[in-house]
Amino acid sequence: MLIVRYMKTKALLLLIILLLGCLTPPYRHGFDENDVVAPSPYHVEWERKPVANAIIHYTYNYIVAISYPNLSIIYPKYWNAIELKVKNIGNTNIFIYNIEIDIGGRKFIQWDGKDGKEIMPGEEKSFVVSFMVDNSGVYSYKIGFYLMAGRNNRWYDWGLVYSEGENEIEISPFKNPAHYKMHKNYYVYFDRIKKLVDPYDSIVVQKANIASSGYGYGYNIAKVCSIFEYIRNHMKYVNESKDEWNSPSIALIQGGDCEEFAMTMAAMSMATAKGYVARIYITDNHAFAAIYIGKDLGILNSIDSYYHAKLSYALFEDKFGYWIVADMLSSCYLGCLPVGGYALEGEGRIYKWSIETNDLYAIDVV
């Protein structure tokens, strides 16, 4: 009799445990409004333009590689960006103090021409070039450089020099907004990311310090841009067939796919800010990070100054303020539309946009 009663009690306890498990909330508590840390503005200047002081017409020789973004994120009436990698293959130094893109007969000069980048023989440096067109379609364009050439602090100013040949780029038409379900801090992803992202990991801290050095003290938006650029240029993309996620410290050494890129952006930004600054968004087939930038969109001017280009930005907005998309697998700058994202009809520097997915999971990285 006692044995039967014991077994019944045990079965009842087991049933209660199972019921409690079923009643566990599927969503975790994330950030409170006082938790998040916004970066400060930071205006970036490059090297000052040298004085043209040479009579000799120093020659120059360079090659240009054009890196296109995911072409499905190029839209009319927004500021679109391409990346140029300029390699000096001559025996003189080159100084590029501005860039012009002529697209569809419209010319866009990138910055004020007071500063720029010096490129030594054998060296390669990158530039972001932006432009805007009025309508979708295929456009021809050509690139011109305002450049100087010289050696031993003697410089000859060649002015505007166009690269040979024209290129074509397709501007996508607008789409209708997608209909997806938003999930905030779904426990499966929340717990998994919380376990893997460690901003105090020695490798993460070391790489964050390397990436953000040279941009003053404290946590500022230029450091966020430099972390984005560092991950994009130094971390290897590995297409993983299995749903296995590695920590950012492992990914920085071995590489990873979209989840690792997103978590590494979050971890390195948190290491620099020494606080909560990041979310990770997960779609049906992709993941990307977003970084908190506060409530004042004037900080976007600092991002323009970092890239020396006028850009359009993909943001999320909530009660905390604004979160800027950081998807280095999509394009060349902080704030580009993410993979799967697309613009809705609109114009200007803030995208009206949507994303192709059935479910979108927003995960606070804590």
C-alpha positions in Angstrom: 0.0 0.0 0.0 2.8 2.4 0.9 4.6 1.5 -2.3 1.5 2.2 -4.4 1.0 5.6 -2.6 4.7 6.4 -3.1 4.5 5.7 -6.8 1.4 7.8 -7.2 3.1 10.7 -5.4 6.2 10.3 -7.6 4.1 10.3 -10.7 2.2 13.4 -9.5 5.5 15.2 -8.8 6.8 14.3 -12.3 3.5 15.6 -13.8 3.9 18.9 -12.0 7.5 19.3 -13.1 6.5 18.6 -16.7 3.6 21.1 -16.5 5.9 23.7 -15.0 8.3 23.1 -17.9 5.5 23.7 -20.4 4.5 26.9 -18.6 8.1 28.3 -18.7 7.8 31.6 -20.6 9.3 31.3 -24.1 10.8 34.9 -23.9 13.5 36.2 -21.6 13.9 39.6 -20.0 16.5 41.6 -21.9 17.6 45.2 -21.6 16.0 47.9 -19.4 16.2 51.5 -20.7 19.0 52.4 -18.3 21.2 49.4 -19.3 22.2 50.4 -22.9 25.2 52.6 -23.7 25.3 54.9 -26.7 28.5 55.9 -28.4 29.6 59.5 -28.5 30.0 61.3 -31.8 33.5 61.4 -33.4 34.5 63.3 -36.5 37.2 61.6 -38.5 39.7 63.4 -40.6 42.2 61.7 -42.9 45.7 62.9 -43.7 45.9 66.6 -44.7 46.3 67.3 -48.4 49.9 68.0 -49.2 51.0 71.3 -50.8 51.6 71.1 -54.5 55.2 72.2 -54.6 56.8 70.3 -57.6 57.4 71.5 -61.1 58.3 68.0 -62.2 55.2 66.0 -63.4 55.7 63.0 -61.3 54.0 60.0 -63.0 51.7 57.6 -61.3 50.4 54.1 -61.9 47.5 52.4 -60.0 44.8 49.7 -60.4 41.3 49.9 -59.1 39.2 47.0 -57.9 35.5 47.7 -57.5 33.6 45.8 -54.7 29.9 45.8 -55.2 27.5 45.2 -52.4 24.7 42.7 -52.6 23.2 44.3 -55.7 19.6 43.7 -54.5 20.2 46.5 -51.9 20.8 49.3 -54.5 17.7 51.6 -54.8 16.7 54.9 -56.3 16.4 58.1 -54.2 18.7 56.7 -51.5 22.4 57.1 -51.1 24.0 53.9 -52.4 27.6 52.8 -51.9 30.3 50.9 -53.6 33.8 50.2 -52.4 37.0 51.0 -54.4 40.3 49.4 -53.6 43.1 51.4 -55.1 46.6 49.8 -55.3 49.7 51.8 -56.2 51.7 49.8 -58.7 54.1 52.6 -59.6 57.3 53.9 -58.0 56.0 57.2 -56.7 53.7 58.0 -53.8 50.0 58.8 -54.6 47.7 61.0 -52.6 44.0 60.8 -53.3 42.2 63.9 -52.0 38.8 63.3 -53.5 36.8 60.9 -55.7 34.1 61.7 -58.3 31.5 59.2 -59.7 29.8 60.1 -62.9 26.6 58.0 -63.1 23.9 58.6 -65.7 25.3 62.0 -66.4 25.2 63.2 -62.8 28.5 63.8 -61.0 28.9 63.2 -57.2 32.0 64.5 -55.5 32.6 62.6 -52.2 34.1 65.1 -49.7 35.6 68.6 -49.4 39.1 67.7 -50.8 41.0 69.1 -47.8 42.2 65.7 -46.7 42.6 62.2 -48.1 44.8 59.1 -48.1 48.4 58.6 -49.2 49.2 55.3 -50.9 52.8 54.1 -51.0 54.2 52.0 -53.8 52.8 48.5 -53.5 50.2 49.6 -50.9 46.4 49.3 -51.3 43.8 51.4 -49.6 40.0 51.4 -49.8 37.4 54.1 -50.3 33.6 54.2 -50.0 31.9 56.0 -52.9 28.2 57.0 -52.7 25.7 58.2 -55.3 22.0 58.7 -55.9 19.8 58.2 -58.9 16.1 59.0 -59.4 14.8 55.8 -61.0 15.5 52.1 -61.2 17.2 50.6 -64.2 20.7 49.9 -65.5 23.2 52.8 -65.3 26.7 53.3 -66.8 29.2 55.0 -64.5 32.9 56.0 -64.4 35.2 56.9 -61.5 37.5 59.8 -61.3 40.3 60.5 -58.7 41.6 63.8 -57.6 45.2 62.8 -57.1 48.7 64.0 -56.5 52.0 62.1 -57.2 55.4 62.6 -55.8 58.3 61.5 -53.6 60.4 63.0 -50.8 57.6 65.5 -49.9 57.6 66.9 -53.4 54.1 66.7 -54.9 52.6 67.4 -58.3 48.8 67.9 -58.4 47.2 66.1 -61.4 43.7 67.2 -60.5 40.8 65.0 -61.7 41.9 61.9 -63.5 39.3 59.5 -64.7 40.0 55.7 -64.8 39.7 54.2 -68.2 36.4 52.6 -69.3 32.9 52.6 -67.9 31.0 50.1 -65.7 27.4 49.3 -65.3 25.2 48.9 -62.2 21.6 47.9 -61.9 19.3 49.9 -59.6 16.5 47.8 -58.1 12.8 48.8 -58.1 11.0 49.2 -54.8 9.1 46.4 -53.3 6.1 46.1 -51.0 6.6 45.5 -47.3 7.0 41.9 -46.1 4.7 40.4 -43.5 6.6 38.7 -40.7 6.2 37.9 -37.0 8.5 39.6 -34.6 9.8 37.7 -31.6 11.7 39.5 -28.8 14.3 37.5 -26.8 13.0 34.1 -27.7 14.6 31.9 -25.1 16.3 29.3 -27.4 18.3 32.0 -29.2 18.7 34.2 -26.1 20.2 31.5 -23.9 22.4 30.3 -26.8 23.8 33.7 -27.5 24.3 34.6 -23.9 26.4 31.5 -23.4 28.6 32.2 -26.3 29.2 36.0 -26.3 31.8 36.9 -23.7 33.1 40.5 -24.1 35.7 39.9 -21.4 37.4 37.1 -23.4 41.1 38.0 -23.9 41.0 37.4 -27.6 37.9 39.5 -28.1 39.4 42.3 -26.0 42.7 42.2 -27.8 41.1 42.4 -31.3 38.7 45.1 -30.2 41.6 47.2 -28.9 43.5 46.7 -32.2 40.5 47.5 -34.3 39.6 50.7 -32.4 43.0 52.2 -31.7 43.6 55.6 -33.1 40.1 56.9 -32.5 40.5 58.7 -29.2 39.4 57.7 -25.7 36.1 56.3 -24.5 33.4 54.6 -26.6 32.6 56.5 -29.8 30.9 55.8 -33.1 34.2 55.8 -35.1 35.3 52.8 -33.0 32.1 51.0 -33.9 32.8 51.6 -37.6 36.4 50.5 -37.2 35.3 47.2 -35.5 32.8 46.6 -38.3 35.6 47.2 -40.8 38.1 45.0 -38.9 35.7 42.0 -38.8 34.8 42.5 -42.4 38.4 42.5 -43.6 40.0 40.0 -41.2 37.5 37.4 -40.3 37.1 34.5 -42.7 33.6 33.5 -43.9 33.0 29.8 -43.6 29.8 28.4 -44.9 28.7 25.9 -42.2 26.3 23.2 -43.2 25.5 22.2 -39.6 23.7 24.5 -37.2 26.8 24.8 -34.9 27.7 28.1 -33.5 31.2 29.0 -32.2 32.1 31.7 -29.8 33.5 35.0 -31.2 37.0 34.1 -29.9 37.0 31.0 -31.9 35.5 32.7 -35.0 38.1 35.4 -34.9 40.7 32.7 -35.5 38.9 30.0 -37.5 36.2 32.1 -39.2 32.5 31.5 -39.2 29.2 32.2 -40.9 26.5 34.8 -40.3 25.8 33.9 -36.7 29.5 34.1 -35.8 29.9 37.4 -37.6 26.9 38.9 -35.8 28.1 37.6 -32.3 31.6 38.8 -33.0 30.4 42.3 -33.8 28.3 42.3 -30.6 31.2 41.0 -28.5 33.9 43.4 -29.7 31.5 46.4 -29.5 30.6 45.4 -25.9 34.2 45.0 -25.0 34.9 48.5 -26.3 31.9 50.1 -24.7 32.2 48.1 -21.4 28.4 47.9 -21.5 25.2 46.7 -23.3 25.2 47.9 -26.8 24.1 45.1 -29.2 21.3 43.1 -30.5 21.3 40.2 -32.9 18.5 39.7 -35.4 17.8 36.3 -36.8 15.7 35.6 -39.9 14.7 32.4 -41.6 18.1 32.0 -43.1 20.4 34.8 -41.9 21.7 36.6 -38.8 23.1 40.1 -38.3 23.9 42.5 -35.5 22.6 45.9 -34.7 24.3 48.5 -32.4 22.6 51.0 -30.2 23.3 54.6 -31.2 21.1 56.5 -28.9 18.2 58.9 -29.6 20.0 61.6 -31.6 20.4 60.8 -35.3 23.0 63.6 -35.6 25.5 60.8 -34.8 25.0 59.6 -38.4 27.1 62.6 -39.5 30.0 61.1 -37.7 29.6 57.9 -39.7 29.5 59.9 -42.9 32.8 61.5 -41.8 34.4 58.1 -41.0 33.7 56.9 -44.6 34.0 60.4 -46.2 30.8 59.7 -48.0 27.1 60.6 -47.8 25.2 57.4 -46.9 21.7 56.0 -46.3 21.2 54.0 -43.1 19.0 51.0 -42.0 17.8 51.5 -38.5 15.5 49.9 -35.9 13.6 52.1 -33.5 12.2 51.3 -30.1 11.6 53.0 -26.8 15.4 53.1 -26.2 16.1 55.0 -29.3 17.8 53.8 -32.5 19.8 50.6 -33.4 21.9 50.7 -36.5 22.3 47.5 -38.7 25.8 46.1 -38.7 25.9 43.4 -41.4 29.3 43.2 -42.9 28.2 40.3 -45.1 25.9 42.6 -47.0 27.8 45.8 -47.9 30.9 47.9 -47.1 29.7 50.2 -44.4 28.0 50.3 -40.9 24.3 50.9 -41.5 23.8 49.2 -44.8 20.7 47.2 -45.5 21.2 43.6 -44.2 21.1 40.5 -46.3 17.4 39.9 -47.1 16.6 43.6 -46.5 15.1 45.8 -49.1 14.0 49.4 -49.4 10.4 50.6 -49.6 9.5 53.6 -51.6 11.0 56.7 -50.0 14.1 58.8 -50.2 17.0 60.3 -48.2 19.4 59.0 -45.7 17.1 56.9 -43.5 15.8 53.8 -45.3 12.2 52.9 -45.1 12.8 49.2 -45.4 11.6 45.6 -44.8 13.1 42.2 -44.8 12.3 38.9 -46.4 11.5 36.4 -43.7 8.5 34.7 -42.0 9.9 35.3 -38.5 12.3 37.9 -37.2 13.9 37.3 -33.8 15.4 40.2 -31.9 17.8 39.1 -29.2 19.4 41.4 -26.6 23.0 40.5 -26.0 23.5 40.5 -22.3 
